[in-house]
Amino acid sequence: MLQATTLRIPSLLAITTAILVAACAPGTRIAKEHPVQRSATTSSKHFDDAIAATAKMPWTYGNHIETLVNGDQIFPSMLGAIRTAKKTITFETYAFVKGTCADDFISACCERARAGVKVHLILDAIGGKSMGRKNVRRMRDAGVDLHIYKPVSLLSIFQPQRLNTRDHRKIMVVDGTVGFSGGAGIGDAWLGNAQSSDYWRENHYRLTGPIVAQLQHGFNDNWIKTGGKPLAGPDYFPPLRRTGKIKAQAFNSAPLDKLFTIPHLYRQAMASAQKSIIIENSYVYLDKPMMDAILDARKRGVHVELILAWKHTDSWPVRYLSIYQYDELLKAGVHIYEYETSMIHCKVMVVDQVFTSIGSANIDPRSLYINDESNVNVIDAGFAREQLELIEKDKLKCRRIKKALSPWNPLSFPPRAVISLIGSQI
């Protein structure tokens, strides 16, 4: 989702607030259909298998994952990979917003396409709308094979489920050997280093090793659904050597296909926790199964922290709804922090300092039960420690909430939120 005052992209979270709330209802039914394995604690030999079964994806070994912090690290790495591509680029994203950042990516993709590299791009019809028809023509004229996920038309008005389901995944793979995943979209709000309220705080990740094939398969999923022919062969799936020591898996969630891997994964990870659950996420509104998972963890003595967006959020409807849940969470002993410097868009869960889930998914009904999402799970203490160190730095720029705020309290709903709602959230 993009900053209301600068990027002018309609927020689906605002447009469909009523649908978001209504989406909480399926959660209980879906949770009953896939009960968690409570005996599969992080220290048990069953934990790895439980996570693999929940994500419906095997573990890969020998990977390297580099954490890219904010636009100053994210975009040079992604653009560098594109500019050195020799055979193929596959790229799927939600937000692609007209501006300096988008121009850089369009130019890089066009140059590679003209050089003979096969460039495949999936853009969401809503998230990529502000890019403009001129840029779409520019890419297609250069040879970029561009597909639009669920185009909006008069007919789509009569298909609300189709219209409401959006492609929120962030996947990029270059030459089948280097992959990227995380929370960053393509827009000027992600530039810089979160140095002011105009620039977002974000994590994105560069991956090498066997896991890249899973990312490529993840891209293939919506490529086929948007009318593309299945991508195959060594240009897309070359032999992959081990590049590190990290154990990881990349997986998709696709609610229209009844593939609810994101909510199942989050609940299983929380049920497996023995010591701590640390969540840093931009949009958190807990349905009953998610709330129960957190409260159950607290009853077991698990330390739980939530690091959330505050006054610089681009989605005040979700912020407004989440405040109603603070009282119950605080009474259970959950530590809640709100990031003050800028919009925080990271999506990280760390359990027991060993398991980490990163990617595109938020913890709200839209990500859990409506959007197409993609995440990467990691079992590696070093990687988990790195994410926790970044979170601790973020907490220095947070205020800790110790008392539940009324949604009508000016501190919880400052005047700029009204501007946000009027300006672009309709």
C-alpha positions as CSV (number, residue, x, y, z in Angstrom):
1,M,0.0,0.0,0.0
2,L,1.3,3.5,-0.8
3,Q,1.5,6.7,1.0
4,A,-1.8,8.7,0.6
5,T,-0.3,12.2,0.4
6,T,2.2,11.5,-2.3
7,L,1.5,8.4,-4.4
8,R,-2.2,8.7,-5.1
9,I,-3.0,5.0,-5.4
10,P,-6.4,4.0,-4.0
11,S,-5.9,1.8,-0.9
12,L,-7.8,-1.5,-1.3
13,L,-7.7,-1.7,2.5
14,A,-9.8,1.4,2.7
15,I,-12.0,0.7,-0.3
16,T,-12.9,-2.7,1.1
17,T,-12.9,-2.1,4.9
18,A,-16.4,-3.6,5.2
19,I,-15.3,-6.6,3.2
20,L,-12.1,-6.9,5.3
21,V,-14.2,-7.1,8.5
22,A,-16.6,-9.6,6.9
23,A,-13.6,-11.7,5.8
24,C,-12.9,-12.5,9.5
25,A,-15.8,-14.9,9.4
26,P,-14.1,-17.6,7.2
27,G,-11.1,-17.7,9.5
28,T,-12.7,-19.9,12.1
29,R,-14.0,-22.4,9.6
30,I,-10.6,-22.4,7.8
31,A,-8.7,-22.9,11.1
32,K,-10.9,-25.9,12.0
33,E,-10.1,-27.5,8.6
34,H,-6.4,-27.2,9.3
35,P,-5.7,-27.7,13.1
36,V,-2.3,-26.9,14.3
37,Q,0.1,-29.5,15.6
38,R,0.7,-28.4,19.1
39,S,3.3,-31.0,19.8
40,A,5.5,-29.7,17.0
41,T,7.3,-27.2,19.2
42,T,10.4,-25.4,17.8
43,S,12.7,-27.7,19.8
44,S,11.0,-30.9,18.6
45,K,12.0,-33.1,15.7
46,H,8.5,-32.6,14.3
47,F,8.7,-28.8,13.9
48,D,10.4,-28.8,10.4
49,D,7.8,-31.3,9.1
50,A,4.9,-29.4,10.5
51,I,6.0,-26.2,8.9
52,A,6.7,-27.9,5.5
53,A,3.2,-29.6,5.6
54,T,1.5,-26.3,6.5
55,A,3.3,-24.3,3.7
56,K,2.9,-27.2,1.3
57,M,6.5,-26.8,0.3
58,P,9.7,-28.8,1.1
59,W,12.7,-27.3,2.7
60,T,15.7,-26.4,0.6
61,Y,19.3,-26.4,2.0
62,G,22.4,-24.4,1.2
63,N,20.9,-21.0,0.6
64,H,22.2,-17.5,1.2
65,I,19.8,-14.7,2.1
66,E,20.9,-11.0,2.2
67,T,18.7,-8.6,4.1
68,L,18.3,-5.3,2.2
69,V,17.3,-2.5,4.4
70,N,15.3,0.4,2.9
71,G,15.4,1.7,-0.6
72,D,19.0,2.7,-0.5
73,Q,19.9,-1.0,-0.4
74,I,16.9,-2.6,-2.0
75,F,16.7,-0.8,-5.3
76,P,20.4,-0.8,-6.3
77,S,20.5,-4.5,-5.6
78,M,17.4,-5.2,-7.7
79,L,18.3,-2.9,-10.5
80,G,21.8,-4.3,-10.6
81,A,20.5,-7.8,-11.0
82,I,18.1,-6.7,-13.8
83,R,20.9,-4.8,-15.7
84,T,23.2,-7.8,-15.6
85,A,20.5,-10.3,-16.7
86,K,21.7,-12.5,-19.6
87,K,18.7,-14.8,-20.3
88,T,15.5,-14.2,-18.3
89,I,13.8,-11.9,-15.8
90,T,10.5,-12.8,-14.1
91,F,9.0,-10.1,-12.0
92,E,5.7,-10.0,-10.1
93,T,4.6,-7.1,-7.8
94,Y,1.6,-5.3,-6.5
95,A,2.6,-1.6,-6.3
96,F,4.2,-0.1,-9.4
97,V,3.7,3.7,-9.1
98,K,4.7,6.3,-11.6
99,G,7.7,8.3,-10.5
100,T,11.5,8.2,-10.4
101,C,11.7,4.7,-9.0
102,A,9.3,3.2,-11.6
103,D,11.2,5.0,-14.4
104,D,14.4,3.3,-13.3
105,F,12.8,-0.1,-13.4
106,I,11.0,0.5,-16.7
107,S,14.2,1.7,-18.3
108,A,16.2,-1.3,-17.0
109,C,13.6,-3.9,-18.1
110,C,13.2,-2.2,-21.6
111,E,17.0,-2.2,-22.2
112,R,17.3,-5.9,-21.3
113,A,14.3,-6.8,-23.4
114,R,15.8,-5.0,-26.4
115,A,19.0,-6.8,-25.8
116,G,17.2,-10.2,-26.2
117,V,16.6,-11.0,-22.6
118,K,13.1,-12.6,-22.0
119,V,11.4,-10.3,-19.6
120,H,8.2,-11.4,-18.0
121,L,6.2,-9.0,-15.8
122,I,3.0,-9.4,-13.8
123,L,1.4,-6.3,-12.5
124,D,-1.8,-6.1,-10.4
125,A,-4.5,-4.1,-12.2
126,I,-5.1,-1.9,-9.1
127,G,-1.6,-1.6,-7.7
128,G,-0.1,-0.8,-11.1
129,K,-2.8,1.4,-12.4
130,S,-1.0,4.7,-11.6
131,M,1.9,3.7,-13.8
132,G,0.0,4.9,-16.8
133,R,-0.8,3.5,-20.2
134,K,2.2,5.3,-21.8
135,N,4.6,3.3,-19.7
136,V,2.7,0.1,-20.4
137,R,3.1,0.7,-24.1
138,R,6.7,1.7,-23.7
139,M,7.5,-1.7,-22.1
140,R,5.5,-3.8,-24.5
141,D,7.1,-1.9,-27.5
142,A,10.5,-2.8,-26.1
143,G,9.6,-6.5,-25.9
144,V,8.6,-6.9,-22.3
145,D,6.0,-9.6,-21.9
146,L,3.6,-7.7,-19.5
147,H,0.5,-9.4,-18.0
148,I,-2.1,-7.6,-15.9
149,Y,-3.6,-9.5,-13.0
150,K,-7.4,-9.4,-13.0
151,P,-8.0,-6.3,-15.1
152,V,-10.9,-4.1,-13.9
153,S,-13.8,-3.7,-16.2
154,L,-17.6,-3.1,-16.1
155,L,-18.0,-6.8,-16.0
156,S,-15.8,-7.2,-13.0
157,I,-18.3,-5.0,-11.0
158,F,-20.6,-8.0,-11.1
159,Q,-17.8,-10.3,-9.9
160,P,-16.9,-8.8,-6.5
161,Q,-14.8,-11.7,-5.4
162,R,-12.7,-11.5,-8.6
163,L,-12.4,-7.7,-8.2
164,N,-11.5,-7.8,-4.6
165,T,-8.8,-10.5,-5.0
166,R,-5.5,-8.8,-5.8
167,D,-2.0,-10.0,-6.5
168,H,0.1,-8.8,-3.5
169,R,3.1,-11.0,-4.1
170,K,6.6,-9.6,-4.6
171,I,8.8,-12.0,-6.5
172,M,11.7,-11.3,-8.9
173,V,14.0,-13.9,-10.3
174,V,16.9,-13.2,-12.7
175,D,18.4,-15.9,-14.9
176,G,16.9,-18.5,-12.6
177,T,19.8,-18.0,-10.2
178,V,19.1,-14.8,-8.1
179,G,15.8,-14.1,-6.4
180,F,14.2,-11.3,-4.5
181,S,11.3,-11.4,-2.0
182,G,10.0,-9.1,0.7
183,G,7.7,-6.2,1.2
184,A,8.9,-3.5,-1.2
185,G,6.9,-2.3,-4.1
186,I,8.1,-0.1,-6.9
187,G,7.4,3.5,-5.9
188,D,9.1,6.7,-4.6
189,A,7.9,6.1,-1.1
190,W,10.4,3.3,-0.8
191,L,13.4,5.4,-1.8
192,G,15.9,6.6,0.7
193,N,16.6,5.3,4.2
194,A,13.4,6.0,6.1
195,Q,15.1,9.3,7.1
196,S,11.8,11.2,7.3
197,S,8.0,10.6,7.1
198,D,8.2,10.8,3.3
199,Y,10.3,7.6,3.0
200,W,9.2,4.2,4.2
201,R,10.9,1.7,6.5
202,E,11.2,-1.6,4.6
203,N,13.0,-4.9,4.4
204,H,13.5,-6.8,1.2
205,Y,15.7,-9.9,0.6
206,R,18.1,-11.2,-2.1
207,L,18.3,-15.0,-2.3
208,T,20.6,-17.4,-4.0
209,G,20.8,-21.2,-3.8
210,P,18.2,-24.0,-4.4
211,I,15.4,-21.8,-3.0
212,V,15.4,-19.7,-6.1
213,A,13.7,-22.5,-8.0
214,Q,10.8,-22.3,-5.6
215,L,10.5,-18.6,-6.1
216,Q,10.4,-19.2,-9.9
217,H,7.7,-21.8,-9.5
218,G,5.8,-19.3,-7.4
219,F,6.0,-16.7,-10.2
220,N,4.9,-19.4,-12.7
221,D,1.7,-19.9,-10.8
222,N,0.2,-16.5,-11.6
223,W,2.0,-16.3,-15.0
224,I,-0.1,-19.2,-16.1
225,K,-3.3,-17.8,-14.5
226,T,-2.8,-14.5,-16.4
227,G,-2.6,-16.3,-19.7
228,G,1.1,-17.0,-20.0
229,K,2.6,-20.3,-21.2
230,P,4.4,-22.3,-18.5
231,L,8.0,-21.2,-18.1
232,A,10.4,-24.1,-18.3
233,G,13.9,-25.1,-19.3
234,P,17.4,-24.1,-18.2
235,D,16.9,-20.4,-18.9
236,Y,14.4,-20.3,-16.1
237,F,15.4,-23.4,-14.1
238,P,19.1,-23.9,-14.3
239,P,21.0,-26.3,-12.0
240,L,21.4,-24.4,-8.7
241,R,24.4,-24.9,-6.5
242,R,24.6,-24.3,-2.8
243,T,25.6,-20.7,-1.9
244,G,25.3,-20.7,1.8
245,K,24.1,-22.7,4.9
246,I,20.6,-21.4,5.3
247,K,17.6,-23.8,5.3
248,A,14.6,-22.1,3.7
249,Q,11.4,-22.5,1.7
250,A,9.4,-20.2,-0.5
251,F,5.7,-20.6,-0.8
252,N,2.5,-19.0,-2.2
253,S,-0.9,-18.4,-0.8
254,A,-3.9,-18.3,-3.2
255,P,-7.3,-18.0,-1.5
256,L,-9.3,-18.3,-4.8
257,D,-7.6,-21.8,-5.1
258,K,-8.5,-22.6,-1.5
259,L,-4.8,-22.4,-0.7
260,F,-4.8,-20.7,2.7
261,T,-1.1,-21.4,3.5
262,I,-0.4,-17.9,5.0
263,P,-3.0,-18.1,7.9
264,H,-2.2,-21.8,8.5
265,L,1.6,-21.0,8.6
266,Y,1.2,-18.1,11.0
267,R,-1.0,-20.1,13.4
268,Q,1.3,-23.1,13.3
269,A,4.4,-21.0,14.0
270,M,2.7,-19.3,17.0
271,A,1.5,-22.7,18.3
272,S,5.0,-24.0,18.1
273,A,6.5,-21.1,20.1
274,Q,8.0,-21.9,23.5
275,K,9.9,-18.7,24.3
276,S,9.0,-15.7,22.0
277,I,7.0,-14.4,19.1
278,I,8.2,-11.1,17.6
279,I,6.1,-9.6,14.9
280,E,6.9,-6.5,12.9
281,N,4.2,-5.8,10.4
282,S,2.5,-2.8,8.7
283,Y,-1.1,-4.0,8.8
284,V,-2.3,-6.1,11.7
285,Y,-6.0,-6.7,12.4
286,L,-6.4,-10.1,14.1
287,D,-9.4,-12.3,13.3
288,K,-10.4,-14.8,16.0
289,P,-8.0,-17.7,15.1
290,M,-5.1,-15.2,15.0
291,M,-6.1,-13.6,18.3
292,D,-6.6,-17.0,19.9
293,A,-3.1,-18.1,18.7
294,I,-1.5,-15.1,20.4
295,L,-3.5,-15.4,23.6
296,D,-2.8,-19.1,23.8
297,A,0.9,-18.4,23.4
298,R,0.8,-15.9,26.3
299,K,-1.0,-18.5,28.5
300,R,2.0,-20.7,27.9
301,G,4.3,-18.0,29.0
302,V,5.6,-17.0,25.6
303,H,6.8,-13.4,25.3
304,V,4.9,-11.7,22.5
305,E,5.8,-8.3,20.8
306,L,4.0,-6.4,18.1
307,I,5.8,-3.6,16.2
308,L,3.2,-1.7,14.2
309,A,2.6,1.4,12.1
310,W,1.2,4.5,13.7
311,K,0.6,8.1,12.6
312,H,2.3,7.7,9.2
313,T,0.2,4.6,8.2
314,D,-1.3,4.7,4.7
315,S,-4.3,2.7,5.8
316,W,-6.2,4.4,8.6
317,P,-9.2,2.0,8.5
318,V,-7.0,-0.9,9.5
319,R,-5.2,1.2,12.1
320,Y,-8.5,2.3,13.5
321,L,-9.8,-1.3,13.7
322,S,-6.6,-2.6,15.3
323,I,-6.9,-0.1,18.2
324,Y,-10.0,-1.9,19.3
325,Q,-7.9,-5.0,20.0
326,Y,-5.2,-3.3,22.1
327,D,-7.0,-3.7,25.4
328,E,-7.3,-7.5,25.1
329,L,-3.7,-7.8,23.9
330,L,-2.3,-5.6,26.7
331,K,-4.3,-7.4,29.4
332,A,-2.7,-10.7,28.1
333,G,0.7,-9.2,28.5
334,V,1.5,-8.5,24.9
335,H,4.1,-5.8,24.3
336,I,2.9,-3.3,21.6
337,Y,5.1,-0.7,19.9
338,E,4.2,1.9,17.3
339,Y,6.8,3.2,14.9
340,E,6.9,6.9,14.9
341,T,9.4,8.1,12.4
342,S,7.7,7.1,9.1
343,M,5.5,4.4,7.6
344,I,6.8,1.0,8.6
345,H,6.1,-1.6,5.9
346,C,8.2,-4.6,7.1
347,K,6.6,-8.0,7.3
348,V,8.7,-10.2,9.7
349,M,7.8,-12.8,12.2
350,V,10.5,-14.4,14.4
351,V,9.7,-17.3,16.7
352,D,12.0,-18.6,19.4
353,Q,15.0,-16.8,17.8
354,V,15.3,-19.6,15.2
355,F,12.3,-19.5,12.8
356,T,11.6,-16.5,10.6
357,S,8.8,-15.8,8.1
358,I,9.3,-12.9,5.7
359,G,7.6,-11.8,2.5
360,S,4.5,-9.9,1.2
361,A,1.9,-11.1,3.7
362,N,0.4,-8.8,6.4
363,I,-1.6,-10.2,9.3
364,D,-5.1,-9.0,8.5
365,P,-8.0,-10.7,6.8
366,R,-7.1,-9.3,3.4
367,S,-3.7,-11.0,3.3
368,L,-5.0,-14.1,5.1
369,Y,-8.1,-14.8,3.1
370,I,-8.3,-12.6,0.0
371,N,-5.0,-11.6,-1.6
372,D,-2.5,-13.8,-3.4
373,E,0.7,-13.6,-1.3
374,S,4.2,-15.1,-1.2
375,N,6.4,-15.7,1.8
376,V,9.8,-17.2,2.6
377,N,10.3,-19.3,5.8
378,V,13.8,-19.7,7.3
379,I,15.2,-21.9,10.0
380,D,18.5,-20.4,10.9
381,A,19.5,-18.8,14.2
382,G,21.9,-16.4,12.6
383,F,19.3,-15.1,10.2
384,A,16.7,-14.8,13.0
385,R,19.3,-12.9,15.1
386,E,19.9,-10.4,12.2
387,Q,16.1,-9.7,11.9
388,L,15.8,-9.2,15.7
389,E,18.7,-6.8,15.7
390,L,16.9,-4.7,13.0
391,I,13.7,-4.8,15.0
392,E,15.5,-3.6,18.1
393,K,16.8,-0.7,16.2
394,D,13.3,0.1,15.0
395,K,12.0,-0.1,18.6
396,L,14.2,2.8,19.4
397,K,12.0,4.9,17.1
398,C,8.8,3.5,18.6
399,R,6.5,4.5,21.4
400,R,5.4,1.6,23.6
401,I,1.7,1.4,24.2
402,K,1.0,0.5,27.9
403,K,-2.6,1.6,28.0
404,A,-5.3,1.0,25.4
405,L,-6.3,4.1,23.5
406,S,-9.8,5.0,22.5
407,P,-10.2,5.0,18.7
408,W,-11.6,8.6,19.2
409,N,-8.5,9.7,21.1
410,P,-6.7,12.4,19.0
411,L,-3.4,10.7,19.6
412,S,-4.7,7.5,18.0
413,F,-6.4,9.3,15.1
414,P,-4.4,12.6,14.3
415,P,-5.7,15.2,11.9
416,R,-3.5,14.0,9.0
417,A,-5.5,10.7,9.0
418,V,-8.6,12.6,8.0
419,I,-6.6,14.1,5.1
420,S,-5.4,10.7,4.2
421,L,-8.9,9.3,4.1
422,I,-10.3,12.1,2.0
423,G,-7.2,12.4,-0.2
424,S,-6.9,9.0,-1.7
425,Q,-8.5,6.3,0.4
426,I,-11.8,6.2,-1.5
